[in-house]
Amino acid sequence: MSRKRATARINREDPTPQAPLHAPTPRAVLQELFDLLEEYAPAWYTEELHNRAQAALLSKDRNRP
């Protein structure tokens, strides 16, 4: 699966991160965070938290908190 990621650019002379050209959607950010959690699986990332994150990604109602 090919997916573009919006990443901050860092200039070696000025290490202040610059904003990406196009701001990512909240859904895209949630997906990226979910992917990182799945890949690194920190000790505190329980099955309950996995299920909550997965449910949020699968939710069709984007306006719910």
PyMOL Python script that loads the backbone (N, CA, C, O; Angstrom):
from pymol import cmd

cmd.read_pdbstr("""\
ATOM      1  N   MET A   1       0.847  -1.166   0.000  1.00  0.00           N
ATOM      2  CA  MET A   1       0.000   0.000   0.000  1.00  0.00           C
ATOM      3  C   MET A   1       0.895   1.232   0.000  1.00  0.00           C
ATOM      4  O   MET A   1       1.730   1.397   0.889  1.00  0.00           O
ATOM      5  N   SER A   2       0.724   2.088  -0.985  1.00  0.00           N
ATOM      6  CA  SER A   2       1.510   3.311  -1.065  1.00  0.00           C
ATOM      7  C   SER A   2       0.730   4.441  -0.413  1.00  0.00           C
ATOM      8  O   SER A   2      -0.441   4.669  -0.719  1.00  0.00           O
ATOM      9  N   ARG A   3       1.393   5.134   0.478  1.00  0.00           N
ATOM     10  CA  ARG A   3       0.708   6.219   1.179  1.00  0.00           C
ATOM     11  C   ARG A   3       1.704   7.355   1.349  1.00  0.00           C
ATOM     12  O   ARG A   3       2.816   7.149   1.835  1.00  0.00           O
ATOM     13  N   LYS A   4       1.295   8.568   0.941  1.00  0.00           N
ATOM     14  CA  LYS A   4       2.146   9.728   1.140  1.00  0.00           C
ATOM     15  C   LYS A   4       2.036  10.181   2.580  1.00  0.00           C
ATOM     16  O   LYS A   4       0.948  10.198   3.156  1.00  0.00           O
ATOM     17  N   ARG A   5       3.150  10.542   3.151  1.00  0.00           N
ATOM     18  CA  ARG A   5       3.147  11.067   4.509  1.00  0.00           C
ATOM     19  C   ARG A   5       3.615  12.511   4.470  1.00  0.00           C
ATOM     20  O   ARG A   5       4.602  12.834   3.809  1.00  0.00           O
ATOM     21  N   ALA A   6       2.912  13.372   5.173  1.00  0.00           N
ATOM     22  CA  ALA A   6       3.335  14.756   5.293  1.00  0.00           C
ATOM     23  C   ALA A   6       4.371  14.819   6.403  1.00  0.00           C
ATOM     24  O   ALA A   6       4.079  14.517   7.560  1.00  0.00           O
ATOM     25  N   THR A   7       5.561  15.208   6.043  1.00  0.00           N
ATOM     26  CA  THR A   7       6.610  15.296   7.048  1.00  0.00           C
ATOM     27  C   THR A   7       7.184  16.696   7.058  1.00  0.00           C
ATOM     28  O   THR A   7       7.226  17.373   6.031  1.00  0.00           O
ATOM     29  N   ALA A   8       7.627  17.122   8.229  1.00  0.00           N
ATOM     30  CA  ALA A   8       8.255  18.430   8.348  1.00  0.00           C
ATOM     31  C   ALA A   8       9.618  18.386   7.664  1.00  0.00           C
ATOM     32  O   ALA A   8      10.314  17.371   7.699  1.00  0.00           O
ATOM     33  N   ARG A   9       9.979  19.488   7.051  1.00  0.00           N
ATOM     34  CA  ARG A   9      11.287  19.577   6.414  1.00  0.00           C
ATOM     35  C   ARG A   9      12.235  20.310   7.347  1.00  0.00           C
ATOM     36  O   ARG A   9      11.850  21.279   8.002  1.00  0.00           O
ATOM     37  N   ILE A  10      13.463  19.847   7.404  1.00  0.00           N
ATOM     38  CA  ILE A  10      14.460  20.483   8.256  1.00  0.00           C
ATOM     39  C   ILE A  10      15.609  20.950   7.380  1.00  0.00           C
ATOM     40  O   ILE A  10      16.217  20.164   6.655  1.00  0.00           O
ATOM     41  N   ASN A  11      15.896  22.241   7.458  1.00  0.00           N
ATOM     42  CA  ASN A  11      17.011  22.835   6.753  1.00  0.00           C
ATOM     43  C   ASN A  11      18.242  22.684   7.643  1.00  0.00           C
ATOM     44  O   ASN A  11      18.189  23.041   8.820  1.00  0.00           O
ATOM     45  N   ARG A  12      19.332  22.173   7.119  1.00  0.00           N
ATOM     46  CA  ARG A  12      20.525  21.932   7.941  1.00  0.00           C
ATOM     47  C   ARG A  12      21.084  23.226   8.534  1.00  0.00           C
ATOM     48  O   ARG A  12      21.616  23.207   9.644  1.00  0.00           O
ATOM     49  N   GLU A  13      20.977  24.345   7.822  1.00  0.00           N
ATOM     50  CA  GLU A  13      21.459  25.617   8.354  1.00  0.00           C
ATOM     51  C   GLU A  13      20.510  26.161   9.416  1.00  0.00           C
ATOM     52  O   GLU A  13      20.949  26.784  10.382  1.00  0.00           O
ATOM     53  N   ASP A  14      19.225  25.929   9.241  1.00  0.00           N
ATOM     54  CA  ASP A  14      18.203  26.382  10.189  1.00  0.00           C
ATOM     55  C   ASP A  14      17.373  25.161  10.574  1.00  0.00           C
ATOM     56  O   ASP A  14      16.450  24.792   9.847  1.00  0.00           O
ATOM     57  N   PRO A  15      17.687  24.520  11.717  1.00  0.00           N
ATOM     58  CA  PRO A  15      17.020  23.260  12.079  1.00  0.00           C
ATOM     59  C   PRO A  15      15.574  23.396  12.538  1.00  0.00           C
ATOM     60  O   PRO A  15      14.995  22.417  13.010  1.00  0.00           O
ATOM     61  N   THR A  16      14.972  24.572  12.417  1.00  0.00           N
ATOM     62  CA  THR A  16      13.578  24.744  12.795  1.00  0.00           C
ATOM     63  C   THR A  16      12.698  24.008  11.789  1.00  0.00           C
ATOM     64  O   THR A  16      12.791  24.278  10.591  1.00  0.00           O
ATOM     65  N   PRO A  17      11.841  23.083  12.242  1.00  0.00           N
ATOM     66  CA  PRO A  17      10.969  22.362  11.305  1.00  0.00           C
ATOM     67  C   PRO A  17      10.037  23.319  10.562  1.00  0.00           C
ATOM     68  O   PRO A  17       9.478  24.241  11.154  1.00  0.00           O
ATOM     69  N   GLN A  18       9.880  23.091   9.281  1.00  0.00           N
ATOM     70  CA  GLN A  18       8.966  23.875   8.458  1.00  0.00           C
ATOM     71  C   GLN A  18       7.689  23.065   8.246  1.00  0.00           C
ATOM     72  O   GLN A  18       7.721  21.835   8.216  1.00  0.00           O
ATOM     73  N   ALA A  19       6.583  23.756   8.102  1.00  0.00           N
ATOM     74  CA  ALA A  19       5.299  23.082   7.890  1.00  0.00           C
ATOM     75  C   ALA A  19       5.324  22.334   6.559  1.00  0.00           C
ATOM     76  O   ALA A  19       5.962  22.784   5.608  1.00  0.00           O
ATOM     77  N   PRO A  20       4.629  21.189   6.487  1.00  0.00           N
ATOM     78  CA  PRO A  20       4.539  20.475   5.210  1.00  0.00           C
ATOM     79  C   PRO A  20       3.785  21.321   4.187  1.00  0.00           C
ATOM     80  O   PRO A  20       3.046  22.234   4.555  1.00  0.00           O
ATOM     81  N   LEU A  21       3.971  21.019   2.914  1.00  0.00           N
ATOM     82  CA  LEU A  21       3.306  21.785   1.862  1.00  0.00           C
ATOM     83  C   LEU A  21       1.792  21.730   1.981  1.00  0.00           C
ATOM     84  O   LEU A  21       1.120  22.746   1.802  1.00  0.00           O
ATOM     85  N   HIS A  22       1.250  20.566   2.279  1.00  0.00           N
ATOM     86  CA  HIS A  22      -0.188  20.389   2.439  1.00  0.00           C
ATOM     87  C   HIS A  22      -0.439  19.791   3.810  1.00  0.00           C
ATOM     88  O   HIS A  22       0.104  18.739   4.146  1.00  0.00           O
ATOM     89  N   ALA A  23      -1.266  20.466   4.601  1.00  0.00           N
ATOM     90  CA  ALA A  23      -1.566  19.961   5.939  1.00  0.00           C
ATOM     91  C   ALA A  23      -2.336  18.647   5.825  1.00  0.00           C
ATOM     92  O   ALA A  23      -3.282  18.545   5.044  1.00  0.00           O
ATOM     93  N   PRO A  24      -1.931  17.643   6.600  1.00  0.00           N
ATOM     94  CA  PRO A  24      -2.638  16.359   6.551  1.00  0.00           C
ATOM     95  C   PRO A  24      -4.008  16.462   7.222  1.00  0.00           C
ATOM     96  O   PRO A  24      -4.226  17.318   8.080  1.00  0.00           O
ATOM     97  N   THR A  25      -4.908  15.603   6.830  1.00  0.00           N
ATOM     98  CA  THR A  25      -6.227  15.569   7.458  1.00  0.00           C
ATOM     99  C   THR A  25      -6.105  14.890   8.819  1.00  0.00           C
ATOM    100  O   THR A  25      -5.173  14.116   9.039  1.00  0.00           O
ATOM    101  N   PRO A  26      -7.029  15.167   9.731  1.00  0.00           N
ATOM    102  CA  PRO A  26      -7.005  14.463  11.024  1.00  0.00           C
ATOM    103  C   PRO A  26      -7.041  12.946  10.841  1.00  0.00           C
ATOM    104  O   PRO A  26      -6.390  12.218  11.590  1.00  0.00           O
ATOM    105  N   ARG A  27      -7.785  12.471   9.864  1.00  0.00           N
ATOM    106  CA  ARG A  27      -7.872  11.025   9.590  1.00  0.00           C
ATOM    107  C   ARG A  27      -6.514  10.460   9.191  1.00  0.00           C
ATOM    108  O   ARG A  27      -6.133   9.374   9.628  1.00  0.00           O
ATOM    109  N   ALA A  28      -5.784  11.203   8.356  1.00  0.00           N
ATOM    110  CA  ALA A  28      -4.462  10.754   7.924  1.00  0.00           C
ATOM    111  C   ALA A  28      -3.484  10.715   9.098  1.00  0.00           C
ATOM    112  O   ALA A  28      -2.660   9.806   9.197  1.00  0.00           O
ATOM    113  N   VAL A  29      -3.580  11.699   9.980  1.00  0.00           N
ATOM    114  CA  VAL A  29      -2.717  11.726  11.164  1.00  0.00           C
ATOM    115  C   VAL A  29      -3.052  10.554  12.076  1.00  0.00           C
ATOM    116  O   VAL A  29      -2.153   9.889  12.591  1.00  0.00           O
ATOM    117  N   LEU A  30      -4.340  10.298  12.279  1.00  0.00           N
ATOM    118  CA  LEU A  30      -4.755   9.167  13.110  1.00  0.00           C
ATOM    119  C   LEU A  30      -4.244   7.856  12.522  1.00  0.00           C
ATOM    120  O   LEU A  30      -3.771   6.990  13.258  1.00  0.00           O
ATOM    121  N   GLN A  31      -4.333   7.706  11.214  1.00  0.00           N
ATOM    122  CA  GLN A  31      -3.844   6.486  10.556  1.00  0.00           C
ATOM    123  C   GLN A  31      -2.341   6.329  10.757  1.00  0.00           C
ATOM    124  O   GLN A  31      -1.862   5.229  11.034  1.00  0.00           O
ATOM    125  N   GLU A  32      -1.597   7.421  10.619  1.00  0.00           N
ATOM    126  CA  GLU A  32      -0.146   7.352  10.793  1.00  0.00           C
ATOM    127  C   GLU A  32       0.220   6.975  12.232  1.00  0.00           C
ATOM    128  O   GLU A  32       1.116   6.162  12.455  1.00  0.00           O
ATOM    129  N   LEU A  33      -0.471   7.566  13.197  1.00  0.00           N
ATOM    130  CA  LEU A  33      -0.221   7.223  14.603  1.00  0.00           C
ATOM    131  C   LEU A  33      -0.582   5.767  14.887  1.00  0.00           C
ATOM    132  O   LEU A  33       0.145   5.068  15.594  1.00  0.00           O
ATOM    133  N   PHE A  34      -1.702   5.317  14.335  1.00  0.00           N
ATOM    134  CA  PHE A  34      -2.119   3.924  14.498  1.00  0.00           C
ATOM    135  C   PHE A  34      -1.049   2.983  13.938  1.00  0.00           C
ATOM    136  O   PHE A  34      -0.679   1.997  14.576  1.00  0.00           O
ATOM    137  N   ASP A  35      -0.558   3.302  12.739  1.00  0.00           N
ATOM    138  CA  ASP A  35       0.471   2.468  12.109  1.00  0.00           C
ATOM    139  C   ASP A  35       1.732   2.404  12.966  1.00  0.00           C
ATOM    140  O   ASP A  35       2.338   1.342  13.104  1.00  0.00           O
ATOM    141  N   LEU A  36       2.126   3.532  13.538  1.00  0.00           N
ATOM    142  CA  LEU A  36       3.312   3.551  14.401  1.00  0.00           C
ATOM    143  C   LEU A  36       3.100   2.703  15.651  1.00  0.00           C
ATOM    144  O   LEU A  36       3.988   1.954  16.058  1.00  0.00           O
ATOM    145  N   LEU A  37       1.920   2.824  16.256  1.00  0.00           N
ATOM    146  CA  LEU A  37       1.631   2.018  17.443  1.00  0.00           C
ATOM    147  C   LEU A  37       1.646   0.531  17.112  1.00  0.00           C
ATOM    148  O   LEU A  37       2.166  -0.276  17.882  1.00  0.00           O
ATOM    149  N   GLU A  38       1.081   0.173  15.979  1.00  0.00           N
ATOM    150  CA  GLU A  38       1.067  -1.232  15.574  1.00  0.00           C
ATOM    151  C   GLU A  38       2.485  -1.737  15.290  1.00  0.00           C
ATOM    152  O   GLU A  38       2.817  -2.878  15.608  1.00  0.00           O
ATOM    153  N   GLU A  39       3.308  -0.892  14.696  1.00  0.00           N
ATOM    154  CA  GLU A  39       4.668  -1.303  14.341  1.00  0.00           C
ATOM    155  C   GLU A  39       5.564  -1.444  15.572  1.00  0.00           C
ATOM    156  O   GLU A  39       6.298  -2.424  15.700  1.00  0.00           O
ATOM    157  N   TYR A  40       5.502  -0.466  16.475  1.00  0.00           N
ATOM    158  CA  TYR A  40       6.415  -0.470  17.621  1.00  0.00           C
ATOM    159  C   TYR A  40       5.844  -1.155  18.858  1.00  0.00           C
ATOM    160  O   TYR A  40       6.604  -1.581  19.727  1.00  0.00           O
ATOM    161  N   ALA A  41       4.534  -1.269  18.953  1.00  0.00           N
ATOM    162  CA  ALA A  41       3.847  -1.974  20.040  1.00  0.00           C
ATOM    163  C   ALA A  41       4.450  -1.714  21.423  1.00  0.00           C
ATOM    164  O   ALA A  41       5.002  -2.625  22.040  1.00  0.00           O
ATOM    165  N   PRO A  42       4.346  -0.460  21.913  1.00  0.00           N
ATOM    166  CA  PRO A  42       4.876  -0.187  23.253  1.00  0.00           C
ATOM    167  C   PRO A  42       4.132  -1.010  24.309  1.00  0.00           C
ATOM    168  O   PRO A  42       2.998  -1.435  24.091  1.00  0.00           O
ATOM    169  N   ALA A  43       4.779  -1.226  25.439  1.00  0.00           N
ATOM    170  CA  ALA A  43       4.219  -2.079  26.498  1.00  0.00           C
ATOM    171  C   ALA A  43       2.855  -1.583  26.974  1.00  0.00           C
ATOM    172  O   ALA A  43       2.002  -2.390  27.340  1.00  0.00           O
ATOM    173  N   TRP A  44       2.639  -0.273  26.973  1.00  0.00           N
ATOM    174  CA  TRP A  44       1.382   0.282  27.473  1.00  0.00           C
ATOM    175  C   TRP A  44       0.253   0.201  26.440  1.00  0.00           C
ATOM    176  O   TRP A  44      -0.900   0.482  26.768  1.00  0.00           O
ATOM    177  N   TYR A  45       0.567  -0.177  25.205  1.00  0.00           N
ATOM    178  CA  TYR A  45      -0.438  -0.240  24.140  1.00  0.00           C
ATOM    179  C   TYR A  45      -1.188  -1.564  24.248  1.00  0.00           C
ATOM    180  O   TYR A  45      -0.796  -2.571  23.659  1.00  0.00           O
ATOM    181  N   THR A  46      -2.268  -1.536  25.009  1.00  0.00           N
ATOM    182  CA  THR A  46      -3.040  -2.743  25.297  1.00  0.00           C
ATOM    183  C   THR A  46      -3.993  -3.077  24.153  1.00  0.00           C
ATOM    184  O   THR A  46      -4.191  -2.280  23.236  1.00  0.00           O
ATOM    185  N   GLU A  47      -4.569  -4.252  24.226  1.00  0.00           N
ATOM    186  CA  GLU A  47      -5.560  -4.653  23.222  1.00  0.00           C
ATOM    187  C   GLU A  47      -6.765  -3.715  23.256  1.00  0.00           C
ATOM    188  O   GLU A  47      -7.348  -3.408  22.216  1.00  0.00           O
ATOM    189  N   GLU A  48      -7.136  -3.260  24.455  1.00  0.00           N
ATOM    190  CA  GLU A  48      -8.253  -2.313  24.579  1.00  0.00           C
ATOM    191  C   GLU A  48      -7.952  -1.017  23.820  1.00  0.00           C
ATOM    192  O   GLU A  48      -8.817  -0.505  23.109  1.00  0.00           O
ATOM    193  N   LEU A  49      -6.741  -0.488  23.964  1.00  0.00           N
ATOM    194  CA  LEU A  49      -6.368   0.730  23.241  1.00  0.00           C
ATOM    195  C   LEU A  49      -6.306   0.477  21.735  1.00  0.00           C
ATOM    196  O   LEU A  49      -6.704   1.330  20.941  1.00  0.00           O
ATOM    197  N   HIS A  50      -5.810  -0.688  21.350  1.00  0.00           N
ATOM    198  CA  HIS A  50      -5.791  -1.066  19.933  1.00  0.00           C
ATOM    199  C   HIS A  50      -7.213  -1.063  19.368  1.00  0.00           C
ATOM    200  O   HIS A  50      -7.456  -0.520  18.290  1.00  0.00           O
ATOM    201  N   ASN A  51      -8.149  -1.669  20.099  1.00  0.00           N
ATOM    202  CA  ASN A  51      -9.543  -1.740  19.644  1.00  0.00           C
ATOM    203  C   ASN A  51     -10.168  -0.355  19.535  1.00  0.00           C
ATOM    204  O   ASN A  51     -10.917  -0.083  18.597  1.00  0.00           O
ATOM    205  N   ARG A  52      -9.864   0.522  20.491  1.00  0.00           N
ATOM    206  CA  ARG A  52     -10.396   1.892  20.445  1.00  0.00           C
ATOM    207  C   ARG A  52      -9.861   2.643  19.231  1.00  0.00           C
ATOM    208  O   ARG A  52     -10.611   3.324  18.531  1.00  0.00           O
ATOM    209  N   ALA A  53      -8.562   2.515  18.988  1.00  0.00           N
ATOM    210  CA  ALA A  53      -7.953   3.201  17.850  1.00  0.00           C
ATOM    211  C   ALA A  53      -8.509   2.661  16.534  1.00  0.00           C
ATOM    212  O   ALA A  53      -8.788   3.421  15.607  1.00  0.00           O
ATOM    213  N   GLN A  54      -8.662   1.357  16.465  1.00  0.00           N
ATOM    214  CA  GLN A  54      -9.201   0.739  15.254  1.00  0.00           C
ATOM    215  C   GLN A  54     -10.650   1.174  15.023  1.00  0.00           C
ATOM    216  O   GLN A  54     -11.043   1.447  13.889  1.00  0.00           O
ATOM    217  N   ALA A  55     -11.437   1.239  16.089  1.00  0.00           N
ATOM    218  CA  ALA A  55     -12.830   1.682  15.965  1.00  0.00           C
ATOM    219  C   ALA A  55     -12.894   3.126  15.483  1.00  0.00           C
ATOM    220  O   ALA A  55     -13.761   3.478  14.682  1.00  0.00           O
ATOM    221  N   ALA A  56     -11.986   3.958  15.965  1.00  0.00           N
ATOM    222  CA  ALA A  56     -11.959   5.357  15.529  1.00  0.00           C
ATOM    223  C   ALA A  56     -11.639   5.449  14.041  1.00  0.00           C
ATOM    224  O   ALA A  56     -12.217   6.272  13.331  1.00  0.00           O
ATOM    225  N   LEU A  57     -10.736   4.623  13.574  1.00  0.00           N
ATOM    226  CA  LEU A  57     -10.393   4.627  12.150  1.00  0.00           C
ATOM    227  C   LEU A  57     -11.536   4.123  11.283  1.00  0.00           C
ATOM    228  O   LEU A  57     -11.731   4.602  10.166  1.00  0.00           O
ATOM    229  N   LEU A  58     -12.283   3.169  11.789  1.00  0.00           N
ATOM    230  CA  LEU A  58     -13.377   2.580  11.015  1.00  0.00           C
ATOM    231  C   LEU A  58     -14.668   3.378  11.107  1.00  0.00           C
ATOM    232  O   LEU A  58     -15.609   3.138  10.351  1.00  0.00           O
ATOM    233  N   SER A  59     -14.710   4.332  12.039  1.00  0.00           N
ATOM    234  CA  SER A  59     -15.911   5.127  12.248  1.00  0.00           C
ATOM    235  C   SER A  59     -16.227   5.968  11.018  1.00  0.00           C
ATOM    236  O   SER A  59     -15.346   6.612  10.448  1.00  0.00           O
ATOM    237  N   LYS A  60     -17.482   5.954  10.621  1.00  0.00           N
ATOM    238  CA  LYS A  60     -17.910   6.764   9.483  1.00  0.00           C
ATOM    239  C   LYS A  60     -18.299   8.172   9.913  1.00  0.00           C
ATOM    240  O   LYS A  60     -18.299   9.092   9.095  1.00  0.00           O
ATOM    241  N   ASP A  61     -18.629   8.347  11.183  1.00  0.00           N
ATOM    242  CA  ASP A  61     -19.028   9.652  11.708  1.00  0.00           C
ATOM    243  C   ASP A  61     -17.783  10.406  12.146  1.00  0.00           C
ATOM    244  O   ASP A  61     -17.243  10.140  13.220  1.00  0.00           O
ATOM    245  N   ARG A  62     -17.326  11.334  11.335  1.00  0.00           N
ATOM    246  CA  ARG A  62     -16.085  12.068  11.606  1.00  0.00           C
ATOM    247  C   ARG A  62     -16.275  13.192  12.627  1.00  0.00           C
ATOM    248  O   ARG A  62     -15.288  13.762  13.092  1.00  0.00           O
ATOM    249  N   ASN A  63     -17.510  13.521  12.985  1.00  0.00           N
ATOM    250  CA  ASN A  63     -17.760  14.640  13.887  1.00  0.00           C
ATOM    251  C   ASN A  63     -17.831  14.233  15.345  1.00  0.00           C
ATOM    252  O   ASN A  63     -17.927  15.090  16.224  1.00  0.00           O
ATOM    253  N   ARG A  64     -17.784  12.940  15.611  1.00  0.00           N
ATOM    254  CA  ARG A  64     -17.839  12.484  17.006  1.00  0.00           C
ATOM    255  C   ARG A  64     -16.506  12.719  17.676  1.00  0.00           C
ATOM    256  O   ARG A  64     -15.465  12.615  17.027  1.00  0.00           O
ATOM    257  N   PRO A  65     -16.510  13.038  18.982  1.00  0.00           N
ATOM    258  CA  PRO A  65     -15.244  13.238  19.697  1.00  0.00           C
ATOM    259  C   PRO A  65     -14.494  11.939  19.890  1.00  0.00           C
ATOM    260  O   PRO A  65     -13.411  11.933  20.473  1.00  0.00           O
TER     261      PRO A  65
END
""", "prot")
cmd.dss("prot")
cmd.show_as("cartoon", "prot")
cmd.util.cbc("prot")
cmd.orient("prot")
